[in-house]
Amino acid sequence: MATAFADDSSYATRLASSFVASLQEPRTPYISPRRVAEALGVQLSRLAAIAGVHRNTLANPASERLQDKLRDMVRVITAAGELTGDLQQAIYWFRNEPIATLKRQTAAELVAAGHADAVMAHLAELVDGANG
């Protein structure tokens, strides 16, 4: 990941918070699959594949399994966004950039396979490397 570490961590935090708020399913406490798909620039059927759920599951935003997967995706994207200071760059990285230390899979592939924690550990290593 090309890291252009954000100079202002409060700016990065506000950016991430705004992004998360933009994903809320209207008048519910859920993350909207449609809004996540729009943010990622993918069709809903592709979002289902990225999230590792059946496409029909997206019709029920209250599904705990779906919400868990969407939370993992959002958690990784916001962490990458806080690292770079640019959510669009973070989304591009999430979808497209293979992570050499994680079998050259993208963050999206790893999250779909249930390995969001490994991606978060990778991002933490990038932060530690920059700070250490």
C-alpha atoms as an extended CHARMM CRD file, in Angstrom:
* protein
*
       132  EXT
         1         1  MET       CA              0.0000000000        0.0000000000        0.0000000000  PROA      1               0.0000000000
         2         2  ALA       CA              1.3200000000        3.3800000000       -0.9160000000  PROA      2               0.0000000000
         3         3  THR       CA              1.2370000000        5.2020000000        2.3700000000  PROA      3               0.0000000000
         4         4  ALA       CA              0.9260000000        8.9320000000        2.4370000000  PROA      4               0.0000000000
         5         5  PHE       CA              0.3840000000        9.0160000000        6.1810000000  PROA      5               0.0000000000
         6         6  ALA       CA             -2.1190000000       11.6190000000        7.2320000000  PROA      6               0.0000000000
         7         7  ASP       CA             -0.4110000000       14.4790000000        9.0520000000  PROA      7               0.0000000000
         8         8  ASP       CA             -3.5200000000       15.3460000000       11.0010000000  PROA      8               0.0000000000
         9         9  SER       CA             -4.9470000000       12.3120000000       12.7800000000  PROA      9               0.0000000000
        10        10  SER       CA             -8.0520000000       14.2440000000       13.8350000000  PROA      10              0.0000000000
        11        11  TYR       CA             -8.7400000000       15.0090000000       10.1610000000  PROA      11              0.0000000000
        12        12  ALA       CA             -8.3770000000       11.3160000000        9.3120000000  PROA      12              0.0000000000
        13        13  THR       CA            -10.6720000000       10.3710000000       12.1870000000  PROA      13              0.0000000000
        14        14  ARG       CA            -13.3160000000       12.8740000000       11.0600000000  PROA      14              0.0000000000
        15        15  LEU       CA            -13.0160000000       11.5870000000        7.5000000000  PROA      15              0.0000000000
        16        16  ALA       CA            -13.5200000000        7.9990000000        8.6560000000  PROA      16              0.0000000000
        17        17  SER       CA            -16.4390000000        8.9670000000       10.9010000000  PROA      17              0.0000000000
        18        18  SER       CA            -18.1290000000       10.8170000000        8.0550000000  PROA      18              0.0000000000
        19        19  PHE       CA            -17.6230000000        7.8170000000        5.7700000000  PROA      19              0.0000000000
        20        20  VAL       CA            -19.1530000000        5.4240000000        8.2970000000  PROA      20              0.0000000000
        21        21  ALA       CA            -22.1310000000        7.7470000000        8.8480000000  PROA      21              0.0000000000
        22        22  SER       CA            -22.7330000000        7.9150000000        5.0870000000  PROA      22              0.0000000000
        23        23  LEU       CA            -23.2250000000        4.1430000000        5.0160000000  PROA      23              0.0000000000
        24        24  GLN       CA            -26.1330000000        3.9870000000        7.4550000000  PROA      24              0.0000000000
        25        25  GLU       CA            -29.3530000000        2.3950000000        6.2250000000  PROA      25              0.0000000000
        26        26  PRO       CA            -31.9140000000        5.2240000000        6.5840000000  PROA      26              0.0000000000
        27        27  ARG       CA            -33.8310000000        5.1990000000        9.8500000000  PROA      27              0.0000000000
        28        28  THR       CA            -32.1100000000        2.0210000000       11.0850000000  PROA      28              0.0000000000
        29        29  PRO       CA            -28.9900000000        1.1200000000       13.0720000000  PROA      29              0.0000000000
        30        30  TYR       CA            -27.6550000000       -0.9390000000       10.1340000000  PROA      30              0.0000000000
        31        31  ILE       CA            -25.0000000000       -0.4870000000        7.4820000000  PROA      31              0.0000000000
        32        32  SER       CA            -26.6910000000       -0.2110000000        4.0890000000  PROA      32              0.0000000000
        33        33  PRO       CA            -25.5120000000       -2.8030000000        1.5640000000  PROA      33              0.0000000000
        34        34  ARG       CA            -26.5890000000       -0.4770000000       -1.2640000000  PROA      34              0.0000000000
        35        35  ARG       CA            -24.5590000000        2.4210000000        0.1240000000  PROA      35              0.0000000000
        36        36  VAL       CA            -21.5040000000        0.2310000000        0.6440000000  PROA      36              0.0000000000
        37        37  ALA       CA            -21.8040000000       -1.0170000000       -2.9410000000  PROA      37              0.0000000000
        38        38  GLU       CA            -22.0030000000        2.5850000000       -4.1600000000  PROA      38              0.0000000000
        39        39  ALA       CA            -18.9560000000        3.5800000000       -2.1000000000  PROA      39              0.0000000000
        40        40  LEU       CA            -16.9750000000        0.6590000000       -3.5150000000  PROA      40              0.0000000000
        41        41  GLY       CA            -18.2310000000        1.2940000000       -7.0420000000  PROA      41              0.0000000000
        42        42  VAL       CA            -19.6420000000       -2.2070000000       -7.4660000000  PROA      42              0.0000000000
        43        43  GLN       CA            -22.9740000000       -3.8370000000       -8.2350000000  PROA      43              0.0000000000
        44        44  LEU       CA            -24.8410000000       -5.4310000000       -5.3300000000  PROA      44              0.0000000000
        45        45  SER       CA            -24.1090000000       -8.9090000000       -6.6960000000  PROA      45              0.0000000000
        46        46  ARG       CA            -20.3690000000       -8.1240000000       -6.5790000000  PROA      46              0.0000000000
        47        47  LEU       CA            -20.7320000000       -6.7330000000       -3.0380000000  PROA      47              0.0000000000
        48        48  ALA       CA            -22.2710000000      -10.0530000000       -1.9970000000  PROA      48              0.0000000000
        49        49  ALA       CA            -19.1970000000      -11.8490000000       -3.3430000000  PROA      49              0.0000000000
        50        50  ILE       CA            -16.8250000000       -9.3900000000       -1.6450000000  PROA      50              0.0000000000
        51        51  ALA       CA            -18.7340000000       -9.7730000000        1.6250000000  PROA      51              0.0000000000
        52        52  GLY       CA            -18.8320000000      -13.5470000000        1.2840000000  PROA      52              0.0000000000
        53        53  VAL       CA            -22.6300000000      -13.7820000000        1.5070000000  PROA      53              0.0000000000
        54        54  HSD       CA            -25.3360000000      -14.9840000000       -0.8720000000  PROA      54              0.0000000000
        55        55  ARG       CA            -26.7440000000      -12.1320000000       -2.9820000000  PROA      55              0.0000000000
        56        56  ASN       CA            -30.2440000000      -12.6870000000       -1.5350000000  PROA      56              0.0000000000
        57        57  THR       CA            -28.8460000000      -11.9100000000        1.9320000000  PROA      57              0.0000000000
        58        58  LEU       CA            -28.3970000000       -8.2730000000        0.8420000000  PROA      58              0.0000000000
        59        59  ALA       CA            -32.1850000000       -7.8740000000        0.7660000000  PROA      59              0.0000000000
        60        60  ASN       CA            -32.1890000000       -8.1810000000        4.5660000000  PROA      60              0.0000000000
        61        61  PRO       CA            -29.8970000000       -5.4640000000        5.9570000000  PROA      61              0.0000000000
        62        62  ALA       CA            -30.7410000000       -6.6490000000        9.4910000000  PROA      62              0.0000000000
        63        63  SER       CA            -29.0100000000       -9.9970000000        8.8890000000  PROA      63              0.0000000000
        64        64  GLU       CA            -26.3580000000      -10.3110000000       11.6000000000  PROA      64              0.0000000000
        65        65  ARG       CA            -24.0470000000      -12.2650000000        9.2930000000  PROA      65              0.0000000000
        66        66  LEU       CA            -24.3220000000       -9.5410000000        6.6510000000  PROA      66              0.0000000000
        67        67  GLN       CA            -23.7990000000       -6.7690000000        9.1880000000  PROA      67              0.0000000000
        68        68  ASP       CA            -20.7330000000       -8.5550000000       10.5830000000  PROA      68              0.0000000000
        69        69  LYS       CA            -19.2280000000       -8.7910000000        7.0850000000  PROA      69              0.0000000000
        70        70  LEU       CA            -20.0700000000       -5.1680000000        6.2520000000  PROA      70              0.0000000000
        71        71  ARG       CA            -18.5850000000       -4.0130000000        9.5710000000  PROA      71              0.0000000000
        72        72  ASP       CA            -15.3820000000       -5.8940000000        8.7740000000  PROA      72              0.0000000000
        73        73  MET       CA            -15.2080000000       -4.2450000000        5.3540000000  PROA      73              0.0000000000
        74        74  VAL       CA            -15.8610000000       -0.7870000000        6.7880000000  PROA      74              0.0000000000
        75        75  ARG       CA            -13.3590000000       -1.3620000000        9.6200000000  PROA      75              0.0000000000
        76        76  VAL       CA            -10.5890000000       -2.2370000000        7.1570000000  PROA      76              0.0000000000
        77        77  ILE       CA            -11.4190000000        0.6050000000        4.7530000000  PROA      77              0.0000000000
        78        78  THR       CA            -11.5820000000        3.2150000000        7.5070000000  PROA      78              0.0000000000
        79        79  ALA       CA             -8.3080000000        1.9970000000        9.0250000000  PROA      79              0.0000000000
        80        80  ALA       CA             -6.6550000000        2.2440000000        5.6110000000  PROA      80              0.0000000000
        81        81  GLY       CA             -8.2610000000        5.6580000000        5.1280000000  PROA      81              0.0000000000
        82        82  GLU       CA             -6.9450000000        6.8820000000        8.4600000000  PROA      82              0.0000000000
        83        83  LEU       CA             -3.5150000000        5.6070000000        7.4650000000  PROA      83              0.0000000000
        84        84  THR       CA             -3.4820000000        7.3540000000        4.0940000000  PROA      84              0.0000000000
        85        85  GLY       CA             -5.7780000000       10.3040000000        4.7700000000  PROA      85              0.0000000000
        86        86  ASP       CA             -7.6910000000        9.4810000000        1.5730000000  PROA      86              0.0000000000
        87        87  LEU       CA            -10.7490000000        7.2290000000        1.5870000000  PROA      87              0.0000000000
        88        88  GLN       CA            -10.8250000000        6.8790000000       -2.1990000000  PROA      88              0.0000000000
        89        89  GLN       CA             -7.2420000000        5.6400000000       -2.1440000000  PROA      89              0.0000000000
        90        90  ALA       CA             -8.1570000000        3.2880000000        0.7180000000  PROA      90              0.0000000000
        91        91  ILE       CA            -11.1090000000        1.8830000000       -1.2450000000  PROA      91              0.0000000000
        92        92  TYR       CA             -8.9220000000        1.3920000000       -4.3090000000  PROA      92              0.0000000000
        93        93  TRP       CA             -6.3240000000       -0.3840000000       -2.1710000000  PROA      93              0.0000000000
        94        94  PHE       CA             -9.0130000000       -2.5430000000       -0.4990000000  PROA      94              0.0000000000
        95        95  ARG       CA            -10.3410000000       -3.7690000000       -3.8320000000  PROA      95              0.0000000000
        96        96  ASN       CA             -7.2320000000       -3.9800000000       -5.9720000000  PROA      96              0.0000000000
        97        97  GLU       CA             -3.8310000000       -4.1060000000       -4.3120000000  PROA      97              0.0000000000
        98        98  PRO       CA             -2.4340000000       -7.5390000000       -3.4480000000  PROA      98              0.0000000000
        99        99  ILE       CA             -0.8320000000       -7.7280000000       -0.0140000000  PROA      99              0.0000000000
       100       100  ALA       CA              2.5030000000       -9.5060000000       -0.4800000000  PROA      100             0.0000000000
       101       101  THR       CA              2.7030000000      -10.7850000000        3.0860000000  PROA      101             0.0000000000
       102       102  LEU       CA             -0.8180000000      -12.2370000000        2.9090000000  PROA      102             0.0000000000
       103       103  LYS       CA             -0.4340000000      -14.5700000000       -0.0600000000  PROA      103             0.0000000000
       104       104  ARG       CA             -0.8410000000      -11.7080000000       -2.5360000000  PROA      104             0.0000000000
       105       105  GLN       CA             -4.5500000000      -11.5090000000       -1.8750000000  PROA      105             0.0000000000
       106       106  THR       CA             -6.3600000000       -8.1920000000       -1.7880000000  PROA      106             0.0000000000
       107       107  ALA       CA             -7.9200000000       -6.9070000000        1.4100000000  PROA      107             0.0000000000
       108       108  ALA       CA            -11.3450000000       -7.5220000000       -0.1780000000  PROA      108             0.0000000000
       109       109  GLU       CA            -10.4930000000      -11.1710000000       -0.8480000000  PROA      109             0.0000000000
       110       110  LEU       CA             -9.1680000000      -11.6120000000        2.6660000000  PROA      110             0.0000000000
       111       111  VAL       CA            -12.2200000000      -10.0150000000        4.2870000000  PROA      111             0.0000000000
       112       112  ALA       CA            -14.5390000000      -12.1840000000        2.1670000000  PROA      112             0.0000000000
       113       113  ALA       CA            -12.6450000000      -15.2440000000        3.4190000000  PROA      113             0.0000000000
       114       114  GLY       CA            -13.0620000000      -14.1310000000        7.0350000000  PROA      114             0.0000000000
       115       115  HSD       CA             -9.5440000000      -12.7610000000        7.5390000000  PROA      115             0.0000000000
       116       116  ALA       CA            -10.2920000000       -9.1210000000        8.3750000000  PROA      116             0.0000000000
       117       117  ASP       CA             -8.1560000000       -9.3800000000       11.5170000000  PROA      117             0.0000000000
       118       118  ALA       CA             -5.1220000000      -10.3620000000        9.4100000000  PROA      118             0.0000000000
       119       119  VAL       CA             -5.6530000000       -7.2740000000        7.2450000000  PROA      119             0.0000000000
       120       120  MET       CA             -5.9900000000       -5.0920000000       10.3480000000  PROA      120             0.0000000000
       121       121  ALA       CA             -2.7410000000       -6.5810000000       11.6950000000  PROA      121             0.0000000000
       122       122  HSD       CA             -1.0620000000       -5.7600000000        8.3740000000  PROA      122             0.0000000000
       123       123  LEU       CA             -2.2580000000       -2.1470000000        8.6020000000  PROA      123             0.0000000000
       124       124  ALA       CA             -1.0350000000       -1.9470000000       12.2030000000  PROA      124             0.0000000000
       125       125  GLU       CA              2.3890000000       -3.1700000000       11.0520000000  PROA      125             0.0000000000
       126       126  LEU       CA              2.4530000000       -0.3800000000        8.4550000000  PROA      126             0.0000000000
       127       127  VAL       CA              1.6770000000        2.1740000000       11.1640000000  PROA      127             0.0000000000
       128       128  ASP       CA              4.3120000000        0.6750000000       13.4820000000  PROA      128             0.0000000000
       129       129  GLY       CA              6.8680000000        0.7190000000       10.6770000000  PROA      129             0.0000000000
       130       130  ALA       CA              6.1790000000        4.3690000000        9.9810000000  PROA      130             0.0000000000
       131       131  ASN       CA              6.3080000000        5.3060000000       13.6530000000  PROA      131             0.0000000000
       132       132  GLY       CA              9.2420000000        3.1130000000       14.6150000000  PROA      132             0.0000000000
